[in-house]
Amino acid sequence: MGRNIPVLLVGIGGYGENYVKELLLEKKRDDFELAGVVDPYPEKSRLIGEIKKRNIPIYSTLDEFYECSNADYVCISSPIQYHCEQIIKVLNNSGSVLCEKPLTATVQEGRKIQKALQDTGQIVSIGYQWSFSKAIQSLKKDIIAGELGKPLRFRTMVVWPRGYSYYNRNDWAGRIKDSDGRWILDSVAGNATAHYIHNMFYITGEIIEKSSWPQIIQAELYRANDIENYDTAAARIFTDNGVELLYLATHASDEWVNPRFLYEFEKADVFFDQDKDCRIIARFKDGREKNYGNPYADPFEKIWITMDAVRGKCTYLCGVEAALPHVVCVNGLQEAAGIVNFPEEIIKTGKDKEWNDTVVCVEDIVDVFLDCYDKWKLPSELKAEWANSFGEISLTGYDYFPSKQK
């Protein structure tokens, strides 16, 4: 057995606490050692006591860490606007990375990371946990092998209430830029439900490590909350391999509709509905049925798969090539449509029982989205009273956000 891999955690609050639990408290493996944690506000982490108890070094910045130490493997759970800078810094210090989604805020940042990867030969994984699951990997392998036939059209819907606490948990939630002018583009599509847009691109990629690319996009963006960016999105996207994607998602509700999708292929339809069960099921035209399993089964398998990739034992499944199409899509959404405020008369205040939080809701938004989902339509196409239609834009050759400032 080789030496233990030194691992660094960047960001130990919020979602980063999950990495602390997995690597420090549960520690399923003994082939690594935690070399330190980086966080400018470590005392805000609920697990800071566990870190201190184990005498793990705490640093305010990556630069401070690299002045006295190094790590082969760095897990980044920092705000979106820091992903590009931090990933490249790790690569330039001979480290490999697992970074939480999304890859970056903008396509040009993603291209910078691609260049740094080419220059350094290191690894960058992006933490879309479905992409590391046995369920999605099995499905994608069957798609690549032609078992389901040509992909035709996909639809995905998510209604996840997010209220006052969510939008006030930090200084960047719902923001387009931060106070220093860095792009964030935090939104329902760019962050909370990013997994489910990404998955449509990912499983239609020609090889395991790649995704298909958005080529044409038609978008409708709406806002009910008092935020800078949008909290509701509806989009029709055509990929570079001819698949039509329908995406519907909102935070502006006190009702939950957990992720559901239907992926239509020539030989089969693939279903998932988290509110019924968590299995991905393919129903073939010849009467067969295949259960691919639960894509949520092990959400932190991404940590261990990437660690094995750092050791040279396997491929890392979801890297920059696979994650960048989602960034292009989110950039395209912002360019394709203006943000429309919902009419005040249909906005109300409700209670999200799951999070015990006050939420801003749009009347009948769930019914409208369910109708759109069933009919493969955008809200404007079903003449929803609040809907606005915008034209489609091409994303062929898209390499800078916003394109008008290139």
N, C-alpha and C positions, 0 to 999 in steps of 0.2 A: 504494500500500500504506500502511496506517495505521501508527501508532506501535507499537513493541514493547510487549506487555503485561507489566507487572511481576508476577512470580509468587513466592509465598511457600510454602515447605514447612514444615509443622508435624509434627514427628516424623520423624527420619531414621534411627532404628534399627529392627530387626525388619522388618516389611513396608514401612516407610517407605524402606528402602534401595532398593526397586524404583523408587520415584519419583525418587530421586537418580540412579540409573542411567539412567532414561528421559529425564529433563529435563536432566541435567548431562553424563553421559558419552556417551550415544548422540545426544542432541539432534537429533532428526529434522527439526526446523523451526527457523527463525531469526526468527520473529515474536514472540518473548518474551525476557525477561531474568530471571534469578533474582535477586530482590531481597534474599533472605536465607533463613535456616533458623531454626526455633524448636525447641529441644529442651533440657530441663533437664539432660540427661546426654549431650551430643553426643559425648564421647569414647568412648562405648560403640558408636557406629556404626562399622562396618568401613570406611566410606567417608569418614570425617572428614578423612583426609589429602587426598583429592581436593577436598573443599570448601575446606580451608584453602589448598591450592595455587592455587586460583582466586580467593582473597581475597574469598570470599562472606561477608557478615556473618552472625554467629552470635548468636542471642538466646536467653535462658533462658525467656522468656514472651512471649505475644502482646502484653501491655501494654508490655513493654520495646521490642518492635518498633514498635508504634504511636506511641510517644513521639518517634520520630525518622524514621519512614518510613511507607509505605503500599503496598498491593498491590491490583490489580484482581482477582486470581485466587489463591485459597489452596487448597492441597491438604493435607488433614488426614489423618494416619495415627496418631493418638494413641489411647490406651486408651479403651474404650467410655464410661467414666464421665465423660469430658471432652468428648464430642462436642457435646452440647447447648450448654454454656457457650461453647465455642470457636466453633461455627458462628454463634451469635447475636452474639458479639463481632465476628466478621468482617463480618456483615451490617450491623451498626451502624456499621462503619467503611467503608461503601460498597464492600465487596468481595463477590465471588461465590465459591462453594465447591464443591470436589469432596471429599467426605468418604468414607473407607473404611466399608464395612459393619460392623455394622448402623448404621442411622440413629441410634438412641439405645437406651438400656436400657429405657425406659418410654414408654408412650403419651402420658402428660402432657408429657414432654419433647418428644416429636414435635409435639404441639399448640403448644407454645411456639415452636418453630421455624417452624411454619406461620404463626403470628401475626407473627413477625418478618419473614418473607418478604412478607406482605401490606403491612407497614408500610414496607419498604425497596425493594421492587421488584427485588431482586437475584436471583441464581440459586443453587440448591443441588442438586447432583447427588450421588447415592450410588453408590459404586463397585462395584456388582454387574456385573462385567465381561461376563457372558453377556448382560445387557440391552443392552449397547452393541455386541454382535456382529452381523455381517451375518446369521448363521444364525438367531438368535432374532428379529431384526427382520423378516426375511423370513417366518418362521413366524407371528409375531404379526399381520403385515399380512394374511396369508392367512386367519387365524382371524377377524379383524375383518371381512374381506370375505365371510365365509361359505363359503369354499372347502372347508373341512373339515366343515361342519355344526356342530351344537351340541356343545359340550364336555360329556362325560358323567362320566367318572371318570378320575383320574390316580393313578399310584403312582410313588414314588421311593424308592430305597434307596442308602445309602452306608455302607460299613464302612471307616473310616480309623483305623488304629492311632495312638494318641498316648500317649507314655510319660512316663517320669520327666523327661526334659529339657523336654518340652512344658509340663508342669504346673509346672515350677520355673523357667521362663525369665523370669518376672516375678512381681510380688506380687499379680496379679489373676486369673491363669488359674484357671478352675474356681471362682471366687468369686461369691457372690450380692451382697455389698456390699464396699466397700473399708473401710479402717481409719477413714475419715472419715464413714462412713455413706452414701456415694453408691451408688446401685444400679448393678450391673454385669451380673448375670444371665448371666455367661459360661458357655456350655455347648456341647454338640455341635450343638444346634439354633440357639442364638443367635449362634454365631460360625463355627466351622469349616465346617459344612455349610449355613450360612444361604442361600448362593446357590441351593440346590436346593429349599428350601421357597419362597423368594421367587419363583423362576421359575414355580412352579405358579400363584401369585397373579398374577404379572406378565403371563403370556401370555393369561390369561383376563380381563384388564382391557378395558373397553369402548372405550378409545382408547389410543394408543401411550403416553401419559404417565401412565396410571393402571393400577392393579391391581384385581382383585376383592378382597373383604374376607372374612376368616374370620367365620362366623356361629355355628356350633356346633362344639364341639371335644370329643373324647374322647381322653384321653392316658394313657400309661403311662410313667413316668420311673424309671430305675434307675441304680444307682451301684456300681461295682467299685473305682475308684480312691479314694485317701484325699484327697478334695476336698470342698468345701462343697456344690457343685451336682451335677447329674447328668451322666453321661458316655454314657448310652444313652437313646434316646427312641423311642417308637412312638406314632403318633397318627392318628386319623381326623378329618378336618376337612371341614365343609360350608361352601361359600362362599355369599355373598349372591346369586350367580346360579345356585345349585343344583348346582355341581360337587362331587363327592365326591373328596377327596384322601386318599391313604394315604402316610404318611411313616415311614420306618424308618432309624435311624442309630445308630451306636455308635463309640466310641473303644476299647472294652474287648475288643480282639482282637489277635492277632498275624498274622492273615490280612487281606489287602486285598480288598475288593470296591469298586472305584471307582464313581463315580456311574452309575446306570442308571435309566431311566424308561420307562414306557409311558403315553401319554396317549390315551385313547379318545374319539373323536368319532363323530358320527352317520355321517359319510361316510368316515372314515379312522382308522387307528391310527398314532400317531407314536412311534417307538422311538429310544432312545439307550442305548448300552452302551459306556462308555469302555474297558472291558477287551477289547472286540472291535475296535472302531474308534471314531473320534471324530466320526462323522457322525450328524446327526439325519435320520432317514428317515421319510417318511410313506407308508404303504401304503393306497391307496384301495380301497373296496369294489368299484369297477369294474375293478380290476386294475392301475391306474396306480401308479407309484411316483415320489416326488419326493425328491431329496436336497437338504436345506437347508444342508448343510455342517457345518463344525466350529465349535462355539461357543467353543472355546478359541483360535481362530486368531490373534487379536491382543488379548491380555488388557489392554493399556494404551491401546486405542483410546478408552477412557473419558476419558483426559486430554485428547486432542485434540478430541474431539467437544464436551466441556464448554468447552474454550478457544474453539472456534468459536462456541458458544452465547453466551459472554461477549462476543464480537465482534458478535453479532447475525446470524450467518450460518446458524444452524440451531437446531432444538429440541434440548433436552438429554436427552431419552429417558427417563431414570430419576431422578426427583427425589423430593421428600418424599411427594407423593401416591402414588407407585408403591412406595416403600419402607416406609411406615408400616404397611401390613397385616402385614408380617412381624413388626414389633415387637408389634403386637396379638396375633398368633399366639403368639409366645414368652411374652408376659405371660399369655396364656390357658393355655398349657401348664403354667406354674408354679402357676396357680390351680386347674386342673382335676384335678391329681394330686399326691399326696405323693411324695417321693423314696423309693424302696424299695431297700434294700441287697441286692445279690445274696448268696445263701447262701455262707458262707466255703468250704464244701466244693467249690464249682464254680469258685472263683477260683484262678488259677494265675499264675505269672510266665513271660513268654516274651520272645522277641527279635524286634524289628521290624528286618528286614534292610535295608529301604530307608532308614530313618533311623538305623540302628545304635544303637538305644535299647532299654532295658529297658521292657517294657510289661506292664500288668496285663490278664489275659485272662479271659473267661468261657467255660467249656467249652461247645462246640456253639452258641455265639451266632450264628455265621454260618449254620449249618444251620437254626436256628429262624427267623431273619430271612428266609432264602431261601424257606422254606415259607410264611411270612406273606406275602411278596411275591407268590408264585405264586397264593395263594388269596385275596388281598385281605383278610387278617385281621390282627388284633392278637395278640400273644403269648398274652394271657389267653383269647382266643377259640379258640386251638388247644391250650389246656390245658397250656402250658409249665409245668413244675413250679415255677419261680421267679416266675411271672407273677402280678400283682395287677391286678384290674379296678377302675376308677373310673368314676363316672357322668359323663355329658356335661354341659357347661355352655354357656350362651348367651353370645355376645360381642356381641350386638346392642346398640348404644349404649355399648359399653365405652369409657371415657375416663379411667380412673385405675387405676394399679397400686400396691399391691394394692387391689382394690376395697373390701375391708373397712375400709380406713383412710381412705377418701374423706371 
